[in-house]
Amino acid sequence: MKAAVYTHYGFPEVLQLKEVAKPAPKDNEVLVRINATAVNSGDVRLRKADPFAVRLFFGLLKPKTNILGSVFSGDVESVGKQVKRFKVGDQVFGHTDMGFGAYAEYICVPEDGSLALKPVDILHDEAAAIPFGGVTALHFIRKAMIEANQKVLVVGASGAVGSAAVQLAKSYGAIVTGVCSTANIDLVKSIGADKVIDYTKEDFTQNGEVYDLIFDAVRAISVSRSLKSLAKNGIMILSAAGMSEMLQGLWISITSKRKVMTGVISHNAADIIFLKELIERGKLKPVVDRAYPLEQIAEAHAYAEKGHKKGNIIINI
Ligand SMILES: NC(=O)c1ccc[n+]([C@@H]2O[C@H](COP(=O)([O-])OP(=O)(O)OC[C@H]3O[C@@H](n4cnc5c(N)ncnc54)[C@H](OP(=O)(O)O)[C@@H]3O)[C@@H](O)[C@H]2O)c1
């Protein structure tokens, strides 16, 4: 099968299209013929080994996992002997977690992994735009136990995680303000934000508004500045936190009534099913910036790396 393979860390060009062996499903796995995947910030970090800590988990000198891509939408081509949830021909979408391997024509995934039937009313291209931002935003929003009518601010509302956070917070009945650049105002309004702040024209920390929850999806602003806009017993989610923000967040959580949530997310099949049902109820829309064929995976990475994408970049296989 065709796959985008990388054997050393570096620039987008390290991703090379190659012929590799087609995987065969184990007894508990399904073999999916991938129709669409996406280029996410996680893939870019692994390709570049940035931050350095990536090397500690994924290979010190060269990557141990040679095919990136953590989300997919496609058709079940065959199933292992013990598989009960899926059958040949099912259209499915999902997230491979740290297994990666979705920049390829085929992938084997355990039937009890983060996998669900694709919502019927959306295309594979759109379904592949859901899992990355969806499970990340869901993990934190659930942890924050968000309630109806709470005031929520999403910083980075136009990105993969932020655009999902806006929609999930709205689905819980929150009053949501999205922070984005001028070019993304219409997009952020279209996914349901009650109010939009253009960060190129207004500094939200200076406008006197206070929020019950601040979800900073892009590490755009310092924690100490954001705190000015957080209620005294409010929650701050820093989904893109580095080590220093994690320590700062821990200190704030210990020494005040405010809570700061950071860390690596986890997810499972129930989460993907939950996202599927939200899509079917019209509460979650895929946000797709642009699509590239697998042959142009390096161009897609170069674009993602600029940090200005609107939602998701899709790769058609
Ligand atoms: N904790 C976890 O387990 C976990 C899981 C997934 C992702 N993440 C992390 O989450 C981060 C975000 O990922 P993502 O995929 O959502 O990023 P992304 O899709 O690349 O989104 C970046 C978006 O932020 C906007 N932006 C840039 N500067 C901004 C600012 N100052 N204020 C508001 N918006 C701004 C950009 O548009 P403009 O430039 O036009 O403003 C762009 O739309 C990554 O660092 C990733 O590593 C963490």
The ligand as an SDF file (V2000), in Angstrom:
LIG
                    3D

 48 52  0  0  0  0  0  0  0  0999 V2000
   -3.1630   18.4650   25.7750 N   0  0  0  0  0  0  0  0  0  0  0  0
   -3.2280   17.6220   24.7600 C   0  0  0  0  0  0  0  0  0  0  0  0
   -3.2270   16.3840   24.9190 O   0  0  0  0  0  0  0  0  0  0  0  0
   -3.3390   18.1820   23.3490 C   0  0  0  0  0  0  0  0  0  0  0  0
   -4.0960   17.4960   22.3840 C   0  0  0  0  0  0  0  0  0  0  0  0
   -4.2040   18.0730   21.1270 C   0  0  0  0  0  0  0  0  0  0  0  0
   -3.5810   19.2860   20.8470 C   0  0  0  0  0  0  0  0  0  0  0  0
   -2.8380   19.9070   21.8010 N   0  0  0  0  0  0  0  0  0  0  0  0
   -2.1400   21.1810   21.5330 C   0  0  0  0  0  0  0  0  0  0  0  0
   -3.1010   22.1640   21.2220 O   0  0  0  0  0  0  0  0  0  0  0  0
   -2.4920   23.1830   20.4400 C   0  0  0  0  0  0  0  0  0  0  0  0
   -3.4910   23.7340   19.4420 C   0  0  0  0  0  0  0  0  0  0  0  0
   -3.7420   22.8170   18.4820 O   0  0  0  0  0  0  0  0  0  0  0  0
   -4.6780   23.1130   17.2540 P   0  0  0  0  0  0  0  0  0  0  0  0
   -4.5130   21.8860   16.4280 O   0  0  0  0  0  0  0  0  0  0  0  0
   -6.0340   23.5290   17.6310 O   0  0  0  0  0  0  0  0  0  0  0  0
   -3.9490   24.3390   16.5290 O   0  0  0  0  0  0  0  0  0  0  0  0
   -4.2570   24.9230   15.0990 P   0  0  0  0  0  0  0  0  0  0  0  0
   -5.3760   24.1950   14.4590 O   0  0  0  0  0  0  0  0  0  0  0  0
   -2.9530   25.0470   14.3870 O   0  0  0  0  0  0  0  0  0  0  0  0
   -4.8310   26.3590   15.4480 O   0  0  0  0  0  0  0  0  0  0  0  0
   -4.2010   27.5100   15.5460 C   0  0  0  0  0  0  0  0  0  0  0  0
   -5.2960   28.6120   15.4410 C   0  0  0  0  0  0  0  0  0  0  0  0
   -5.0760   29.5810   16.4310 O   0  0  0  0  0  0  0  0  0  0  0  0
   -5.2120   30.8710   15.8500 C   0  0  0  0  0  0  0  0  0  0  0  0
   -4.3730   31.8110   16.6010 N   0  0  0  0  0  0  0  0  0  0  0  0
   -3.0450   32.0510   16.4670 C   0  0  0  0  0  0  0  0  0  0  0  0
   -2.6430   32.9850   17.3400 N   0  0  0  0  0  0  0  0  0  0  0  0
   -3.7330   33.3320   18.0700 C   0  0  0  0  0  0  0  0  0  0  0  0
   -3.9690   34.2530   19.1240 C   0  0  0  0  0  0  0  0  0  0  0  0
   -2.9910   35.0260   19.6030 N   0  0  0  0  0  0  0  0  0  0  0  0
   -5.2140   34.3420   19.6510 N   0  0  0  0  0  0  0  0  0  0  0  0
   -6.2160   33.5790   19.1660 C   0  0  0  0  0  0  0  0  0  0  0  0
   -6.0730   32.7100   18.1370 N   0  0  0  0  0  0  0  0  0  0  0  0
   -4.8370   32.5830   17.6000 C   0  0  0  0  0  0  0  0  0  0  0  0
   -4.7870   30.6830   14.3940 C   0  0  0  0  0  0  0  0  0  0  0  0
   -5.3940   31.5940   13.5100 O   0  0  0  0  0  0  0  0  0  0  0  0
   -4.7870   33.0890   13.2710 P   0  0  0  0  0  0  0  0  0  0  0  0
   -3.2910   32.9390   13.1910 O   0  0  0  0  0  0  0  0  0  0  0  0
   -5.4090   33.5720   12.0080 O   0  0  0  0  0  0  0  0  0  0  0  0
   -5.2150   33.8410   14.4610 O   0  0  0  0  0  0  0  0  0  0  0  0
   -5.2960   29.2600   14.0880 C   0  0  0  0  0  0  0  0  0  0  0  0
   -6.6170   29.2660   13.5650 O   0  0  0  0  0  0  0  0  0  0  0  0
   -1.1980   22.5890   19.9090 C   0  0  0  0  0  0  0  0  0  0  0  0
   -0.1160   23.2190   20.5960 O   0  0  0  0  0  0  0  0  0  0  0  0
   -1.2690   21.1250   20.3060 C   0  0  0  0  0  0  0  0  0  0  0  0
   -0.0170   20.5780   20.5840 O   0  0  0  0  0  0  0  0  0  0  0  0
   -2.7130   19.3780   23.0600 C   0  0  0  0  0  0  0  0  0  0  0  0
  1  2  1  0
  2  3  2  0
  2  4  1  0
  4  5  1  0
  4 48  2  0
  5  6  2  0
  6  7  1  0
  7  8  2  0
  8  9  1  0
  8 48  1  0
  9 10  1  0
  9 46  1  0
 10 11  1  0
 11 12  1  0
 11 44  1  0
 12 13  1  0
 13 14  1  0
 14 15  2  0
 14 16  1  0
 14 17  1  0
 17 18  1  0
 18 19  2  0
 18 20  1  0
 18 21  1  0
 21 22  1  0
 22 23  1  0
 23 24  1  0
 23 42  1  0
 24 25  1  0
 25 26  1  0
 25 36  1  0
 26 27  1  0
 26 35  1  0
 27 28  2  0
 28 29  1  0
 29 30  1  0
 29 35  2  0
 30 31  1  0
 30 32  2  0
 32 33  1  0
 33 34  2  0
 34 35  1  0
 36 37  1  0
 36 42  1  0
 37 38  1  0
 38 39  2  0
 38 40  1  0
 38 41  1  0
 42 43  1  0
 44 45  1  0
 44 46  1  0
 46 47  1  0
M  CHG  2   8   1  16  -1
M  END
$$$$
